[in-house]
């Protein structure tokens, strides 16, 4: 986490601090932007309805000025309160994120994506940052003459990489063979940017998709020039809410963690919902997912378990602990606790340090 | 060769049928056919590792990454909505999700319809799509009993041949959707093993096409 903060500071991002609470109103109005509708609320002393924050981006967007030309660059490190994976309880989850708000150009977009890649790289050597473009899929669907009602099921199939189902839906909706083939190809598309871009070029068939494709290529080039080192792939199974997101969106994965650990994208449409003209791009890293990803399991709670009794001189004990703790982790106890795994058991008796033995 | 692919198979006939497909396309694991109490079967030559789990648990194993791939019925996927990729329709375990009721049943539109089912989400989605108010009665088995005893008006359940329904004087009134076994994949492990997974999917797809 310290590494991430240092990384963002190095590129001139300032830390954004926010309070634990925010007015409930903010979240109600943008309910579908949030991962879940469940929010912890309470009434404050003056009768206002407050919420424990389930999200940081909304607050940053709300509090950012719109009228000037400045490009705001923030990062944050906050706890958010969301419903757990199983959906039965609320959990406090640590989130680190970064937002860039203002007149977004090719460079600032690329910088954010490069930082997303480097964030993943600080976690592990084997990572994948997958790019998608909202404009590509929506442009393609529009060009193929798909109706609004048909869009939902088709988009869901793309997000599930469910090519066989697209074929079935295509037949049901009476889409042309060419259209179905394009959608199936798009759903199945996955791989390193360079090798998958030609496939995307084949799928692209109108001005909007060409534009999206061009943007992806220019951004990729700039991200590489900025020195991104991890694997960057294309994957159109990443689909976000079109009311908030537009343009490039992305997701990051770390080998060994079963779900995406980083998620972000361009969210100009969210800015519009707040009546702001500026553009914005950002991402969040779900730090709590790293809990199960520690490099190695520790077999011991402590190196040395140091026993003493009522007769032990406190000064002598202090000296011994100071000495030992220079080299090992030490836990001083009066009686032997049951559930502590130690490497070595020692005892301070009559001013002498005795080794009793390793954990039985 | 990359690392081992963990594949969760549903215990029972469906799992055996699907294993046969995998075996025919070259992902066999001979030790699986030995009759013993082992739970995990590895074949280092082909790089796959199979294990048997309760059918309704397959999606959980895959979503949480304990299995890279898994085989689950579309009914379970629709009911649990796991966050996974659905890569293939394996074309086995075919049946239909249906609404059934006692012979001569008349749907009284002014009353809330009582629906007994093992699949509350599928039933709720189906009837909300028809703007019909229902009362869901979640059962875990012997669904056919519910309308006979007057516990519910109709049932939403899987129908394979219809024999059980006929024997209990029930009949299908509506078909909700066809069901078959699907190959699902953990989203993160797809990213790091897409070449291996793609190869397996390609072989299975070819096999299924040829079989038809």
Interface residues (C-beta under 8 A of the other chain):
Chain A: X126 X128 X130 X160 X161 X162 X163 X164 X165 X190 X191 X233 X235 X237 X253 X254 X255 X257 X258 X259 X260
Chain B: X63 X64 X65 X83 X84 X85 X86 X87 X88 X89 X185 X186 X187 X188 X189 X190 X191 X192 X194
